Amino acid sequence: MCFLLGGDYQTPCDSSLDCRANLVCNKTASPSFCSCEAHYQYHPSLRKCRGDPGAVCDRATAECVDNAECRDGACECSNQFVPDENKICGRTFKKFFPLFILFV
């Protein structure tokens, strides 16, 4: 037997209060359904919407993408990570060049 949890992704809703954290009631479709907030993407393996870098977040309910955290009200890549064009926080690789000092 399978039960759908109320308020999950793509379940019917009347208002955003019917949806879980980081979900809103999408009333542009008929019938209306819960979908991810702006700048959040659904991750099926986790069954959660997670915020892209730059997404507005609240520390109490924040679910940011991997290698990101909620800081000052926005999902930001953690230290030593930067967002790429796909909004994935990847490691930075700094190139170090030897410093030569010439004495004349």
N, C-alpha and C positions, 0 to 999 in steps of 0.2 A: 504494500500500500504506500502511496506517495502523497505527501501533503506539501502544498506550496505555502511558504511563509509569507504572510502579508507584508507588503512593503519592499520586497526584494526587487531586483532589476527586472523590468518589463512586466511587473504584475499590475493589474488594474488599480486605479486610484481616483479619488475625487478631489484631493488636495495634497500638497506636499507634506502635510502632517501624516498622511497615510504611508509615506515612504521612509525608508531607513536613512541613516546618516549619509551625506554626500550624494543623495538622490533627490530629485524634484519630480513633481507630477507634470508630465508633458501633456498639456491639453490641446496641442496642435493636431494630435491624432485622435481618431475616434475608433474605439473607446480610448480614453486617456490612460496612460501607463507611467510607471516610475522609470526614470532614466537618469543618467549621470548629470550632475551639475555642470555648468560651463567650465571648460578646461580640466574636466575629470574624464577618465576613460575607464570602461568596464574591463576588468581582468577576470575572465571566466574561471581560471584555475583557483582563484581566491574568492570568487563570487562577491567581489567588492569593486566599487568605483574608487580609483586612486588619482590624486591630483598631480597634474603635470607641473614642472617647474614654473613658478609664477602664479599658480592657482591660489585663490583666496582660501585660507584654511583656519581652523580653530584647533588649538592644541588638544582639546578634550576629545574631538571626534576626527582629527586629521588622519587621513590615509594618503600619504604621498607616495609617488613612485619609488622604486628601489633606489637606494643611495641618496635619498632626499629626506628632508625633515621640515616640519612646520616651524618657521622662525619669523617673528614679527608679523604674523598674520598672513604669511604666504609660504607655499611649498618652495623650498630652495635646495639646490644640490648641496650635499654635505661637503665638508672640507676635502680638498683634493679631487673633487668631481666637478664636471661642467656639463651643461645640457648640450646635446647635439641637435641636428635638424629634426630628429624624430622625437624630441623631448625626453630623451633617455639620458640620465646622469651617468656619464662615463668618466673613467680616470683621466687625469691630465698627465701627460708625459713631458716633463720639462727637459729641454736639451741643455746640457751644461757644456760650455766651451772653455777650454783651458785659457787661463789668463796669463799672457806673457808680458813681462815687464822688461822693457829694453832700457839699458843704461848706456848712455853715450859718453 
